[in-house]
Amino acid sequence: MENVVNTGMMNAGMVLSQLLKKNIDLFIPEIIMNDRDGLAEEIRFSENHFYGLRIRMNGDLNGNLLMMFSRENAANLAKELLGSEASPGEKLTDDAKSVLSEISNIVCSSVMNSISNKAKASVTPSVPEFLEGTFMQVLDVVKPERTKFLSMLTEFNHEGNDLLGVLLFLPDFDELLQLIPRF
């Protein structure tokens, strides 16, 4: 599974690099399976303000992919990619939200495409939905019921600047278990 996801991330990095005409590398150093409370313990400052972008998976594998950024990392990533200044604590502009939505769309769609290709399955993305609140508030909007999550700390490396986000993979686990043997 880790190889499939990292293939999707490498593809997303190439697409972002081509679009922005800047070298963007995406890394997922580790994938952790955790429950809701364990996940909150893993994420530093989980009580702080976060932005989340949910993309629904439909088809042979249903569920959600959720890309999350702390307020600071979201502002810094948008600033890097837009080439503009963002003041700390300032609300995100519509342009910054749009950039984060597109990044999430590219990353999540690339991961879904990698899963689809490897498992020879049909998995399609929805339009990103922008969410904000504490880490747990955003998580509860997406998947409030008891479940396990695959969390992937995602590093966006742009010209030496490491900006972190979290990609949460929230599949229907019964469907995922049916697809895994195809990998």
C-alpha positions as CSV (number, residue, x, y, z in Angstrom):
1,M,0.0,0.0,0.0
2,E,2.8,2.4,0.9
3,N,4.4,1.9,-2.6
4,V,1.1,2.5,-4.3
5,V,0.6,5.7,-2.3
6,N,4.1,6.9,-2.9
7,T,3.8,6.3,-6.6
8,G,0.7,8.6,-6.6
9,M,2.6,11.2,-4.6
10,M,5.6,11.2,-7.0
11,N,3.1,11.7,-9.9
12,A,1.4,14.6,-8.0
13,G,4.9,16.2,-7.4
14,M,5.6,16.0,-11.1
15,V,2.2,17.6,-12.0
16,L,2.7,20.4,-9.4
17,S,6.2,21.0,-10.7
18,Q,5.1,21.3,-14.3
19,L,2.1,23.6,-13.4
20,L,4.1,25.9,-11.2
21,K,7.4,25.7,-13.1
22,K,9.1,25.1,-9.8
23,N,10.6,21.9,-8.4
24,I,8.1,20.4,-5.9
25,D,8.8,17.1,-4.3
26,L,6.2,15.2,-2.2
27,F,7.2,12.6,0.3
28,I,5.3,10.3,2.7
29,P,7.9,9.2,5.2
30,E,5.5,6.9,7.0
31,I,1.9,5.6,7.0
32,I,0.3,5.0,10.4
33,M,-2.9,3.2,11.1
34,N,-4.6,4.8,14.1
35,D,-8.0,5.5,15.6
36,R,-9.4,9.0,16.1
37,D,-7.8,9.7,19.5
38,G,-4.5,8.1,18.6
39,L,-4.4,10.3,15.5
40,A,-4.9,13.4,17.6
41,E,-2.0,12.4,19.8
42,E,0.2,12.0,16.7
43,I,-0.5,15.4,15.3
44,R,1.3,18.2,17.1
45,F,-0.9,21.1,18.1
46,S,-4.1,19.3,17.1
47,E,-6.1,21.7,19.2
48,N,-5.0,24.6,17.0
49,H,-6.8,25.8,13.9
50,F,-6.6,23.5,10.8
51,Y,-7.8,23.7,7.2
52,G,-9.0,20.5,5.7
53,L,-9.9,19.6,2.1
54,R,-12.0,16.5,1.7
55,I,-12.2,14.6,-1.5
56,R,-14.7,11.8,-1.7
57,M,-13.7,8.5,-3.3
58,N,-16.4,6.8,-5.4
59,G,-16.5,3.5,-7.3
60,D,-14.9,0.2,-6.4
61,L,-13.5,1.9,-3.3
62,N,-15.6,4.4,-1.4
63,G,-14.5,6.7,1.4
64,N,-12.7,10.0,1.8
65,L,-9.2,11.4,1.4
66,L,-8.6,14.4,3.7
67,M,-5.7,16.7,3.2
68,M,-5.1,18.8,6.3
69,F,-2.8,21.7,7.1
70,S,-2.2,23.8,10.2
71,R,-3.2,27.4,9.7
72,E,0.5,28.4,9.6
73,N,1.5,25.7,7.1
74,A,-1.5,26.4,4.9
75,A,-0.6,30.1,4.8
76,N,3.1,29.4,4.1
77,L,2.3,26.8,1.4
78,A,-0.1,29.2,-0.3
79,K,2.4,32.0,0.0
80,E,5.2,29.9,-1.6
81,L,3.0,28.8,-4.5
82,L,1.3,32.2,-5.1
83,G,4.5,34.1,-4.6
84,S,2.8,36.5,-2.2
85,E,3.0,37.5,1.5
86,A,0.7,36.2,4.1
87,S,0.5,37.7,7.6
88,P,0.5,35.2,10.5
89,G,-2.9,34.7,12.0
90,E,-4.6,36.3,9.0
91,K,-7.6,34.4,7.4
92,L,-6.8,32.7,4.1
93,T,-7.7,34.7,1.0
94,D,-9.9,33.1,-1.7
95,D,-6.8,32.7,-3.9
96,A,-5.0,30.8,-1.0
97,K,-8.1,28.6,-0.5
98,S,-8.2,27.9,-4.2
99,V,-4.5,27.0,-4.3
100,L,-4.9,24.6,-1.4
101,S,-7.9,23.0,-3.0
102,E,-6.0,22.5,-6.2
103,I,-3.0,21.0,-4.4
104,S,-5.3,18.7,-2.6
105,N,-7.2,17.8,-5.8
106,I,-3.9,16.9,-7.5
107,V,-2.5,15.0,-4.6
108,C,-5.6,13.0,-3.8
109,S,-6.5,12.3,-7.4
110,S,-3.0,11.1,-8.1
111,V,-3.2,8.7,-5.1
112,M,-6.6,7.5,-6.2
113,N,-5.3,7.0,-9.8
114,S,-2.4,5.0,-8.5
115,I,-4.7,2.8,-6.5
116,S,-7.0,2.4,-9.5
117,N,-4.2,1.5,-11.8
118,K,-2.5,-1.0,-9.4
119,A,-5.8,-2.7,-8.4
120,K,-7.4,-2.4,-11.8
121,A,-10.4,-0.8,-10.1
122,S,-12.5,2.2,-10.8
123,V,-12.1,5.0,-8.2
124,T,-13.1,8.5,-9.0
125,P,-12.7,11.8,-7.0
126,S,-15.3,14.4,-6.1
127,V,-14.7,18.1,-6.0
128,P,-12.7,19.2,-2.9
129,E,-14.7,20.5,0.0
130,F,-13.0,23.2,2.2
131,L,-13.3,22.7,6.0
132,E,-11.8,24.5,8.9
133,G,-11.7,24.1,12.7
134,T,-9.6,22.3,15.2
135,F,-8.0,19.1,14.0
136,M,-10.8,17.0,15.7
137,Q,-13.6,19.2,14.4
138,V,-12.4,18.8,10.8
139,L,-11.9,15.1,11.3
140,D,-15.4,14.7,12.8
141,V,-17.1,16.4,9.9
142,V,-15.5,13.9,7.5
143,K,-15.7,10.7,9.5
144,P,-17.3,11.0,12.9
145,E,-18.0,7.3,13.5
146,R,-15.6,4.9,15.1
147,T,-13.1,3.8,12.6
148,K,-9.4,3.4,11.8
149,F,-7.5,5.9,9.7
150,L,-4.4,5.5,7.6
151,S,-2.6,8.8,8.2
152,M,0.3,9.9,6.0
153,L,2.5,12.8,7.1
154,T,3.1,14.5,3.8
155,E,6.1,16.7,3.2
156,F,6.0,19.3,0.4
157,N,9.5,20.2,-0.4
158,H,9.9,23.4,-2.5
159,E,13.4,24.8,-2.9
160,G,14.6,23.5,0.5
161,N,11.4,24.6,2.4
162,D,9.7,21.6,4.0
163,L,6.0,22.4,4.5
164,L,4.0,19.7,6.2
165,G,0.5,18.5,5.7
166,V,-1.4,15.4,6.7
167,L,-3.1,13.1,4.2
168,L,-5.7,10.9,5.8
169,F,-7.0,7.9,3.9
170,L,-10.5,7.0,5.2
171,P,-11.6,4.1,3.0
172,D,-14.4,1.7,3.5
173,F,-12.2,-1.0,5.0
174,D,-14.2,-4.0,3.7
175,E,-13.8,-2.7,0.1
176,L,-10.1,-1.9,0.7
177,L,-9.5,-5.5,2.0
178,Q,-11.0,-6.8,-1.3
179,L,-8.7,-4.6,-3.4
180,I,-5.4,-5.3,-1.5
181,P,-4.9,-8.7,-3.0
182,R,-4.9,-7.1,-6.4
183,F,-1.9,-5.0,-5.5
